[in-house]
Amino acid sequence: MGSEIATIRTERLTLRPFTAGDLDDLAELCADPEVVRYISDGTIASREETAGWLDRCLDHYRDHGFGLWCVRRTEDDRFLGRCGIKIQGFEGHEEPEIGYILRRDQWGRGYATEAAAASRDYGFDALGFRRLISLIQHDNVASKRVADKIGMHYEREVAFGTQWEKFGRRVSLYSIERSGL
């Protein structure tokens, strides 16, 4: 894979690679308890923790040639959140996962579905994946709705990462295969 990370444009959105200059927007996003309640252990992240996440995101670009994008509204370049594909490990193996998180004041406008659909198409068409997944916490009805809208289907419950095993939690695995579009 090339060293340049793709930028994707949809009808209303620009999905572009994160840069160090996005830390302020990300830190604000990750400090909102409603936004992060279904992410990781559900607690807000400090600016330093968010900077660590951003470093890992940039490492993923280097290691895989793709990753999560910075989602901005094209008309005014407003930061909306993050969405894209990353390699996710669970139950002893890895698969490409579509993930999405948006600012709370932008919920309910179809942006997550638009960004996730663009990520799905990029994963199949540009990256050549045959299967994509999303790991979604049980109570995250909105995220499940996005997965349904982009053609994903509930597959099964899985143990995901040490934080879930530690708390005895499992998450819902949604998936789509190329033939499922």
C-alpha positions, 0 to 999 in steps of 0.5 A: 500500500502507498504511503499517502492516505486517501481523502474521501468526499461524499455529498456532504462530508470530507473524510481526510487523514488525521494530523497532529493539528486535529488534537484540539477537536479530538480532545473536545470530542473525547471529553464528552461523556455522552459521546464516549459512553459506548467507546472502550470503557465508556469514560472520557479521555484526557487531552494526553490520552487523546494525544496517545490515541492520535499517535496510535491512529497515525501509526495505523496509517503507517503500518496499514496504509489506511485507518480512521479519518477525520470527518469534516462537513464540506460546506464549512469544514466543521469537525464532526468526528471520526470514521473509517476502517482499522484492523481490530483484534478480538477472540484471537484474530483480526478483522477490518472494522468500520468505526464511527464517533460523532459530536453529540450536536451533530447526531441524527443528521445522517452523517454517521451513515454517510461516513460509514457507507463511504468507509464500507465502499472504500474498504471493498473497492480500494482496499479489496476487503471481502468482509468488514465488521463493526463491534457494537455495545448492546445498548448502542441502538444508534450505532446498530441502526447505522450498521443496519443502514449500510447493509451490515447484519447482526452475526453473534456476540463476541468477547472484545479485548481485555476491558470487556473480559475484565468486566464480563462484557460481550459486544455485538458483531455486525458484518457485511461481505462484499456480496452483501451489497 
